[in-house]
């Protein structure tokens, strides 16, 4: 039986690119890179927006749920919800 996560234990996450939704679900943390280096987003994170690059890793209970490689994107976090838009630059 799976345990339901309560508020403060997860981040509702949606990852999109130009073709549509790549991932949608609840995660325990997100890891990515910006111009300052690697960073994590955990539940109860303050509101945040950043241009991200290289990789996005989604984890649940310490295990990788999905790892996505890309050139550049935007990550926004608000009220335990993360939205990621990948492929914002044309090649």
Rosetta silent file (secondary structure, phi, psi, omega in degrees, C-alpha in Angstrom):
SEQUENCE: XXXXXXXXXXXXXXXXXXXXXXXXXXXXXXXXXXXXXXXXXXXXXXXXXXXXXXXXXXXXXXXXXXXXXXXXXXXXXXXXXXXXXXXXXXX
SCORE:     score description
SCORE:     0.000 S_00000001
   1 L     0.000  128.533 -179.308    0.000    0.000    0.000 S_00000001
   2 L   -81.616  145.123 -178.733    1.474    3.365   -0.979 S_00000001
   3 L   -87.663  133.060  177.275    1.653    6.090    1.615 S_00000001
   4 L   -79.659  130.857  178.884   -0.096    9.380    0.803 S_00000001
   5 L   -86.759  134.576  178.245    2.223   12.342    1.239 S_00000001
   6 L   -91.681  168.944 -179.554    0.847   15.290    3.146 S_00000001
   7 L   -54.466  138.009 -178.402    1.540   18.967    2.452 S_00000001
   8 L    93.113   -6.506  178.996    5.148   19.780    3.158 S_00000001
   9 L  -111.748   -3.860 -178.563    6.380   16.321    2.161 S_00000001
  10 L  -150.746  167.702  176.026    6.185   16.677   -1.613 S_00000001
  11 E  -125.511  120.736  174.446    6.321   19.091   -4.513 S_00000001
  12 E   -71.108  122.265 -170.192    3.655   18.932   -7.197 S_00000001
  13 E  -128.565  137.691  172.275    5.739   19.036  -10.385 S_00000001
  14 E  -133.995  130.684  179.879    5.066   19.467  -14.080 S_00000001
  15 E  -119.543  125.221 -179.156    7.805   19.457  -16.713 S_00000001
  16 E  -126.079  153.270  165.970    7.008   20.602  -20.256 S_00000001
  17 E  -129.920 -168.646 -176.311    8.852   21.127  -23.500 S_00000001
  18 L   -64.442  -20.668 -177.560    7.654   22.357  -26.890 S_00000001
  19 L   -93.551  -15.376  179.556    6.003   19.022  -27.647 S_00000001
  20 E   144.852 -156.347 -176.792    4.028   18.674  -24.416 S_00000001
  21 E   -84.105  127.566  177.977    4.224   17.285  -20.896 S_00000001
  22 E   -94.057  -37.843 -179.748    7.320   15.206  -20.080 S_00000001
  23 E  -150.853  141.269  173.265    6.510   14.556  -16.410 S_00000001
  24 E  -147.442  123.371  179.728    3.629   15.336  -14.079 S_00000001
  25 E   167.528 -170.126  179.426    3.410   14.130  -10.491 S_00000001
  26 E   -99.103  135.684  176.913    4.571   14.436   -6.904 S_00000001
  27 E  -132.657  160.497  177.631    8.265   14.372   -6.025 S_00000001
  28 L   -86.189  -28.089  178.387   10.282   14.705   -2.852 S_00000001
  29 E  -163.466  160.275  174.749   12.949   16.940   -4.403 S_00000001
  30 E  -126.783  142.500  175.421   14.283   18.418   -7.643 S_00000001
  31 E  -128.806  135.021  175.992   17.946   18.990   -8.503 S_00000001
  32 E  -152.289 -169.165 -177.957   19.232   21.136  -11.355 S_00000001
  33 E  -130.826  141.846  169.417   21.955   23.618  -12.313 S_00000001
  34 E  -131.197 -167.802 -175.793   21.988   27.375  -12.855 S_00000001
  35 L   -65.480  -17.357  178.280   24.824   29.869  -13.334 S_00000001
  36 L   -88.609  -15.070 -179.377   25.716   29.531   -9.634 S_00000001
  37 E   125.480 -161.861 -178.690   25.990   25.735   -9.790 S_00000001
  38 E   -73.846  142.959  176.940   23.961   22.743   -8.625 S_00000001
  39 E  -148.103  159.585  178.482   20.951   23.357   -6.379 S_00000001
  40 E  -117.808  149.436  170.435   18.046   21.461   -4.823 S_00000001
  41 E  -118.651  122.669 -178.650   14.403   22.349   -4.373 S_00000001
  42 E  -115.903  163.988  176.376   12.785   20.684   -1.369 S_00000001
  43 L   -53.272  147.671 -178.406    9.235   20.810    0.011 S_00000001
  44 L    68.619   17.669  177.078    8.333   24.153    1.639 S_00000001
  45 L   -62.586  146.357  176.539   10.916   25.913   -0.572 S_00000001
  46 L   -67.379  160.298  176.609   10.446   29.667   -0.819 S_00000001
  47 L   -55.681  139.929 -167.426    9.029   31.101   -4.040 S_00000001
  48 E  -157.518  143.850  171.381   11.775   30.869   -6.626 S_00000001
  49 E  -141.974  138.960 -178.858   12.474   31.322  -10.331 S_00000001
  50 E  -154.479  147.185  166.466   15.656   30.437  -12.192 S_00000001
  51 E   -79.426  128.434 -178.436   17.029   29.765  -15.625 S_00000001
  52 E  -115.908  163.052 -177.706   18.290   26.181  -15.466 S_00000001
  53 E  -149.228  159.177  171.013   20.661   24.202  -17.645 S_00000001
  54 E    76.741  -63.107 -171.786   22.062   20.752  -18.379 S_00000001
  55 E  -155.462  147.813  173.460   19.973   18.402  -16.260 S_00000001
  56 E  -128.248  125.547  179.264   16.901   18.101  -14.058 S_00000001
  57 E  -117.693  127.495  178.861   16.663   15.207  -11.595 S_00000001
  58 E  -107.464  130.687 -177.259   13.390   14.357   -9.865 S_00000001
  59 E  -127.007  151.163  172.983   13.553   12.225   -6.697 S_00000001
  60 E  -137.058  122.460 -178.425   11.102   10.495   -4.382 S_00000001
  61 L    53.929   39.853  176.395   12.330    9.063   -1.074 S_00000001
  62 L    81.759   -9.083 -179.757   15.936    9.514   -2.212 S_00000001
  63 E  -100.649  142.816  179.861   15.519    7.488   -5.401 S_00000001
  64 E   -70.240  123.492  176.478   15.655    9.012   -8.891 S_00000001
  65 E   -88.757  -42.949 -179.984   12.196    9.044  -10.466 S_00000001
  66 E  -157.549  141.148  174.674   13.299   10.746  -13.687 S_00000001
  67 E  -125.724  126.496 -174.482   16.441   12.432  -15.004 S_00000001
  68 E  -123.419  127.107  175.464   16.110   14.767  -17.976 S_00000001
  69 E  -100.280  143.125 -176.628   18.972   16.259  -19.977 S_00000001
  70 E  -162.576  172.305  178.999   18.422   19.517  -21.897 S_00000001
  71 E   -84.039  -58.774 -178.853   20.160   22.703  -22.971 S_00000001
  72 E  -152.656  155.658 -179.915   18.263   25.380  -21.051 S_00000001
  73 E  -162.578 -176.731  177.274   14.940   25.944  -19.317 S_00000001
  74 E  -125.628  135.143  177.106   13.048   27.886  -16.680 S_00000001
  75 E  -118.911  127.731  173.249   12.079   26.573  -13.241 S_00000001
  76 E  -122.796  141.750  178.002    9.475   28.279  -11.070 S_00000001
  77 E  -129.460  129.569  177.963    8.496   27.212   -7.565 S_00000001
  78 E  -154.400  126.840  176.094    5.470   28.553   -5.719 S_00000001
  79 L    51.385   52.252  179.345    3.444   27.062   -2.846 S_00000001
  80 L    58.751   30.345  174.741    4.993   23.558   -3.081 S_00000001
  81 E  -132.023  131.733  179.241    4.401   23.437   -6.842 S_00000001
  82 E  -116.200  134.700  173.044    7.178   23.454   -9.445 S_00000001
  83 E  -121.398  132.695 -179.455    6.755   24.217  -13.138 S_00000001
  84 E  -125.128  130.370  177.301    9.580   23.579  -15.568 S_00000001
  85 E  -118.790  114.336 -176.973    9.676   24.749  -19.181 S_00000001
  86 E  -101.889  157.313  176.257   12.495   23.161  -21.223 S_00000001
  87 L    72.774   39.366 -176.461   13.875   24.079  -24.626 S_00000001
  88 L   -78.433  -15.083  176.694   13.317   27.796  -24.333 S_00000001
  89 L  -105.343  138.509  175.791   16.175   28.586  -26.721 S_00000001
  90 L   -81.367  151.172 -179.547   16.057   27.605  -30.383 S_00000001
  91 L   -95.715    0.000    0.000   18.990   25.706  -31.790 S_00000001
